[in-house]
Amino acid sequence: MYVERDIEAYFQRIIGLDKVIAIVGPRQAGKTTLLRNKISDSISYLLFDDVDVRSLFEEDVKGFQTRYLEGNDVTILDEIQSCKDAGINLKYLNDTGNRMWITSSSELLLGKEVLSYLVGRVSIIRLYPFSLSEFMRARKFLSSREIQVKRSLREVISYGGYPEVVLEKDPVLKSALLRNLYETMVLKDISRVFNINDTDALERSALYLSNMYTGLLSIESMSRDLSISFKTLKSYLSAMEKSYLIRRVQPFFSNANKELIKQPKLYFIDNGMRNVISGNIGMKIDGPSFENFVFTELIKLGYEPKYWRKKAGPEVDFVIQLGNEMVPIEVKLKVPENRVESALRSFIKMYSPKRAFVVIFEGEGGEVDVDGTLVSFMNPVKLRELLEYMK
């Protein structure tokens, strides 16, 4: 079963603009499925996990071109990030007139060793696990009826959005698929690609992070708790982030003397992955798991959310840039009578935004005015619809 992805309209617009399109994102998020759905007689597919394909690309790029690319309108090069000299070889293939769509489950593809050779020649698309709207499309929920939204939310917050997991209906098999995916990610994408030999320490680090509950990240404290060196932990965090397991969120500030130190907060790219690592899959939905879910929805819309916190303690979960505006977003399971809490009021008092959003799991939507700022209460479906309209 093929599920149409939210990025497809954009993908269709850029097909004719660039000779190279790079789709990056977590393993099993649907990159290959998306591209294979575009395959015709003049589009060829190559998987670089195949040692013969990879070896010819690395050792004889001209021979690779003759054997695999000649006569194709487009060639799909899947999981190319681990190849030696990938950047300079892709530049050669592009310079000699070949149109390519390339994929990677690691941000290594976008590093200086590759991307610097393709500046001005490549369009980059990030593809994540299913968003809530894609999940509802997969389940053929064609309306935003509250009962369907609530049912979808509960499942996505518990099991995440990896396509294979979404399409599986048995909860036991969902958990097994997530565990297998996690083991593949750790052993293949992270440990092998980033040359990490101590997979036990890597897994302990991932378990520690999965139980942080969207808190501030202190590598010093984590190092002490796990008895892993600060330098090693930094390399683990970088590898996990570049492999799309986690994402660090930086603070929003306009005056560094008035706002908190620049510690990041940490979120998982997929709720299901976080839950299976922590052992909490299928458990009751709580505030941190809902907050992590809202974060994933924001990045799938292309935003780079930050958080805001004052030294005195008030914190706003996310701040996004919407055009020229900075818009605060609070995340709450339930808000009685559309109450605006002190943290959001503090942000409004300090920055006077035109609008603010409170994303709720339960309860009625609505709007209130706080010192000239329109504060809107809504569920995640309404938030997504509004942000898509306002982009």
N, C-alpha and C positions, 0 to 999 in steps of 0.2 A: 504494500500500500504506500503510495507516494503522497506526502503532505506538502502542500504549497508553503514555501517559506516567506516570511515577511520581507526579506531582502530581494525577492525575485524581480520586482518592478525596477529597482535600482540596477540590478545586474543586467537586465535587458537594455537599460539606457546606456550603459558603459561598454557594451560588447563591441561597438564599432569605434570607440574612442581610443583604446589602447591595444597594443599588440600583446601585452602581458596583463593578466588579471590574477592577483594572488588572493586566495581565500584561506584565512587562518582561523584557528579555533581549536577547542578541545578535540581529542580523538573521539570518534563515534558521535560527534555532534551533527553529522549529516552532510559534511563537505563533499564527500565522494558521491553520495546519493544525489545531491543537488546537481552536480556536474554531469553525472551519468544520465540524468534525466534529459540533458541537452544533447546527448550523443546522437549523431546522424552518421551517414556513410562517410562523411568528410571530416569527422572528428574522431581522433584516436585516443585511447586511454593507456597510460603506462604507470605501473605501481613501482616505486623505488624501494620497496621492501624486497623486490626481486633482485637477487645478487647479480644476475647477468645484466639486467638493465642498468643497475647502479655502476657496475664496473666499467661498462662501455662508456657511459656518460663521463666518468671520472678519468678514464685512460685515453679515450679517443673520441672527443666530442664531434669531430667531423664524421667519423664512422657512425656515431650515434645518430647524427642528423640524417645521414644517407639511409640508415636502416629503419629508423622509426618515424621521422618527421616529414620526409619528402612526399609530396602528394596530398598532405593533409591540409584542410582549411584551418583547423585548430587541433593542437595536441594537448591533452591533459597530462600533467606531470604530478603524480600524487605522492605526497610525503617525501619531498625532495630535500628537506632541511638538513639531513645528516650527510649529504654528499660533500666530498672534498671539492673545492674550487667551484661551488655552485654558482656564485655570483658572476664570475668571469665567464663561465661556460654559458650561463643563461644570456649574458650580454652578447656573446658571439652568436648564439642561435637567434636572438632578436635582431641583431644587426644584419643577419643574412636572410631576413624576411619571414621568419617563422612566427606564427601567432600561437601563444601558449597560455593555458590556464594552469596555474600551479597551486598546490595546497601544502599546508604544513600544520602539524599539531603542536608546534613550538614557535615562540616568538623569535627563536634563533634566525628564522628566515628573514626577519625584518631588521636584523643586526647589520653592523657595518660590513661584515664579511660577505653579505649577499646584497642587501638593499642598496648599498652605495654604488653598485655597478648598474642599478636599474633606475636611478633617479630620473624622473621625467618620462619614464617608459612604462610605469606600472600603476595600476589602480588596486588598492587594498580593500578587501571586504573582510570583516570579522563575522564569523558565524558561530553562534553559541547554541547550547541545547535549546529545545523549544521554549518560546515565551508562552505566557498564559494564553494569548490569542491563538498561537499555533497549536497549543494543547487542545483548546476548544475546537479548533478546526479538525484536528485528528480524531476527536471524539464526536464530530458532527453536531456540536452544539452551535447552532446558527443564530442564537439570540443571546442577549445579556440578562436573561431572567435570573433573579436573585438566587433561586435554588440551584441553577446550573453553575453560576459563578461560584457559589459557596462550595459546591461539590468539587469543582475544578481546583479551587484554591487549596482545599484540604489535601487533595492528591498531589498537586505540584509541590506544595510546601513539604510534604512528607517524602515523596519519591523523586522529586526533581523533574527535569525536562529532557533527559537524554531520549532520543526518539525510540530506540529499542525498548527502553523501560516504559515509556508512555504507551506504546502499542501493546505491551503485555498486560493482561488484566489480572493475573494471579499475583497477589501480594508476595507470596513466598518466592515466586520466580522473579518478581521485580527486585527483591532484595538480593537474590543470587546474581542477577545480571549486574547490579551495581557493584557488588563485591568483586566480581570478575573484571569489571571495567576498572575499578580502583587498582587491583593488582596489576593489570596490564599497564595502567598509567604509571605506577610507581616503578615497576620493573623494566618497562620498555622505554617510555617517554622520558622519565626523569632520571633514573639511575644510569641507563645506558647512554642517553644523549649527553648528559652532563657529567659522565664519568664518576658516579657516586658508587663506591664499593660497599659501604656500610648501609645496606638497605634496612637493617633493623633500626638504626638510629634515624634514618629518614622516616620510617613508618611511625616511630615514637614521636617524632616532631609533628607529623601530620595529625596524630591522635591528640596531642597537646593542643594544637591549633583548633581542632574541631570542637573542643570543649571550652574555648575561650568565650563563646557567646558574644561575638561582635564587640569585644572589649578593646581597649587600647593595647597595642602590642609593645612589650618591652623585651627586647632581645636579651638584655642583661639578666632579667628575671628568668626567662625561658632557659638560658644557658645554665644558670644555677640549678634550676629544677630538674633539668634533664642530664646534667653533667656532660654537656656537649660544649665544645669551645665556641666562643662568640664568633670567630671567623668561620668555623664550619657551619654554624647555624645561619649566618648571613648567606652562605653559598646555597644552603638548602632552601631558604626562603626565596632566593632569586630563581632557583631551578623550578620550584613549585609554581611560582608566579608565571614564569615564562612558558610553563607547560599547561597553563590554564586550570590549575587546581584552586588557587587562591588569588585574591587581589587585595593589595594594600590601598587604603583610602587616606589621603592626606587632609590635614585641617585647612579650613578656609579662614583666612585672616587678612585684615587690611592694616592692622597695626600690631606688629609682633610684640610690643611692650604691654599690650592690653589683653592679649589672648594667650591661651595655654601653649605650652611647649609643643614642638612640632612632632609629637608621636603619631604614627599612623594608627588607624583602626584596621581590623582584618575581617574580610568576608570570604566565603567560598563562592566559586563561580556557579555551583549547582547545589541546591539544597539536599537533593538525594545523596550526593556524594558526601557531603558533610555529615549527614545523618548515618550513613552506613559506616563511616569511619569511626564515629563516636559511639555507635551501638544504639542510637536513639531512633532508628527508623521505625515509623509507624506509631511513635509516641504522641502524646497530646501536643497540639500546636501551642507554642508559647511566644512571647513577645520577641525574643532574639531570632527565632526561626522565621517569623513573619518579617522582621526587619531585613534579614538576609535575603529573603525572597524579593522584597521590594528593591533592594540593591541590584539583584540580578535583572529585574525588569528594566531598571534605569540604564544599565550598561548595554542591554540588548537594543535599546532605543538609540544608542550612540552617545549617551551622556557620560561625563567623567565626574561622578558625584564626589563632593568633599563633605566633611562634617564640621560642625562649629561648636566650640566649647569655650566658656570663660573660666578664668581661674577660680571663681567662686563656685563653679560646678554646673550651672545650667548648660544643657547640651541640645542642639538641634541635630537630628539624625543625618540629614543630607542637605547640601546646598548645591544646586545646579545652575548653570548659566543658560538662560533662555533668551537668545538674542543679545541685547545689551543689559538684560536684567539678571540679577542674582536672586534666585527663588529658593526659599527654605522649604523643606519637606519634613514633616514629622510622621512617624509611623506608630500606630497604636492599635492594639487588638480591639479596644472598645473605648468610646469617648462619651460620657454622659452629657446629654443636652448640648452637644457641639461646644464643649468647654475648651478654651485656648489656654494651655498651661504656661507656666512662668518662663520656661526656656524659650519658647517661640515668641512670647511677648518681649523678652529681653532682646532677641534678634531684631524684632520689628522696631523696637525703640531705638536701637543702635544704627540700623541700616535703612529703615523706612522703605522696604520693598513694596512694589505695587500689589503683589499677590503672594500668597503662601498656601501650601497644600498640607492637609492632614489626611493620610491614607489609613483607612480603618478596615478591620476584618469584619466587624459586626456593627450594626447600627445604621441609622438613617443618614443620608448625606445632607448637605445644607451649606449655608454661607453666613459668615458674620464679619462685621467690620471692626478692626482693631487699629485705632489711631490712623485711619486712612488706608490701611492694608486690607484687601479682601482675602479672607481666609476661607478656603473651600474644603469641605469634608467629603471624601469620596472613597469608593472601593478601588482596587488596583485596575480593574477594567476601565473605569471612568478616567482614572489618572492617565492610563496609556492613550486612550482616545484623545484626551485633551492635549497631552504633550505632542502627539503626532500631528494634531491640527495646528499647534502653535509653533512647531519647528520651522 
